[in-house]
Amino acid sequence: DTWNTDQNPDASAPGWITLEFPGGGEQQFTTGAPGFNLFQENGQVTVRVFCRIARNRNTAESYAATIRNAFRARKFACGSATIRITDTAPMGGGVIEGSSWAESVAIGYEVFHIG
């Protein structure tokens, strides 16, 4: 679940972040060990940073750049698997969406599952 998703969210917040999972794919990576083969999953997470248009949009740009730099070439544990960040796309320059300024950062990942 997410915070602040009521029909009338708190408008006093200076900004917010959303995550989008546009999809990916999984393919069998090894063969010969039923139930213990590796499956390689590749995908993308898009982090979107929003601020109200009346606020300083440089703040959203700064947060997006910080997120991009923090994830570049990282590895981290997730349960028994390790997620590897394979790429971080350049920021797109931002856009106006309704009454908000939005910056997006696309983060590619790879993880191996056993199954």
NORLIN-V564783 format. One record per residue. N is the residue number from 1. NEAR is the number of other C-alpha atoms within 12 Angstrom. Layout:
n: [N	N]
near: [NEAR	NEAR]
This chain:
n: [1	2	3	4	5	6	7	8	9	10	11	12	13	14	15	16	17	18	19	20	21	22	23	24	25	26	27	28	29	30	31	32	33	34	35	36	37	38	39	40	41	42	43	44	45	46	47	48	49	50	51	52	53	54	55	56	57	58	59	60	61	62	63	64	65	66	67	68	69	70	71	72	73	74	75	76	77	78	79	80	81	82	83	84	85	86	87	88	89	90	91	92	93	94	95	96	97	98	99	100	101	102	103	104	105	106	107	108	109	110	111	112	113	114	115]
near: [7	10	12	16	12	10	8	8	13	13	16	12	14	20	31	28	26	24	20	18	19	15	15	18	18	19	20	22	19	17	14	11	13	12	13	15	17	21	23	24	26	27	27	27	27	31	32	34	39	36	34	26	22	16	19	18	26	22	24	34	29	23	27	38	28	20	27	31	21	17	27	23	19	21	19	17	13	13	10	11	18	19	26	26	28	22	25	30	26	21	27	20	21	26	22	19	16	12	16	25	30	36	39	35	39	33	37	32	32	29	31	28	24	22	18]
